[in-house]
Amino acid sequence: MIDDASGAKVLDEIATRRAAAYRAEYDFFPDGESPDDSRRRFKWLHQEEALTDEQLQGRLAQVDAMEVAPTALEPAAARPLLN
């Protein structure tokens, strides 16, 4: 390990690249994923310091909104056709 001033820079760069790699791989909203799985994945990204507190809150709010939206858009009960 580097024990001079550049050591801290190297460690910061490693952490930055690691977080960016995690975000690139796991920070998205896949079709068909359950809201609980999405929440767990975003909380894990936050735990791994790939998401800030604000980013986590935003992702969780998006998951909550996506969970509510489908029920609001459910089709009306089928009516018999007149023919």
N, C-alpha and C positions, 0 to 999 in steps of 0.2 A: 504494500500500500504506500501511496505517496504521502509523506508527512509534512509537506510544505504548503504554501498558499494554493498551488495548483491542484493539490489533492481534493480540496473542497469543490473546486470547479469541476473536476473530473466526476466526483460523486453526484453533483448537481446535474451534470449532463447525462449521466447514466439514468438518474431518476426521471428526468424530463423525457428521454427517449423511451424508457419503459412505459411511462404513463401514456405517451403518444401511441405506442404500439398497442396497448390495451384498448385505448379508445378506438383506434382504427379497426380492431378486430371485434370488439364487443359493444360499442356504443351505437346501437341502432335499434329500430323497432321492427322485428321480423313478423311477417304475417303468420297467424296461427299460434303465436306464443301466448300462453296464459298471462293475465295481468300479474299473478303472483310470481311467475318465473321472471317476468320483466323486472319487477320490483327487486327480487333477489339479485338479479344480475347487476342492476344499477347500484344497489347498496354494496355489492362486492367491489365494483369499480371505485366507489367512494372509499371503501376500506383500503383498497390498494393505492389510494391517493391519485387515481387517474381522473376523478371528478372532484370538483370543489363542492363545498356545502351548497352553494347557490345552484350549481349545475345539477346536483342530486335532486334538490327540491323541484327544479324545473322538469327533470325527467319523470319524477314521481307524479307531478301534476299532469303531465302529458298522458301517463298511464291511466290515471284516474279519469281523465277526460275521454280517453279511448274506451274505457270500460263502460262509461255512462252512455256514450253516443249510440252504440248499436241498439240499445233498448228503446231509445227515443225514435229510431228510424225503422222500427219493426213494421212490417206491412199490416194494413188494416185487415180485419177478418174478411175472408173471401165471401163475396156476395154471389148469389146465383145469377147466371147470365140470362138475359131475356131473349129468347129465340123461339 
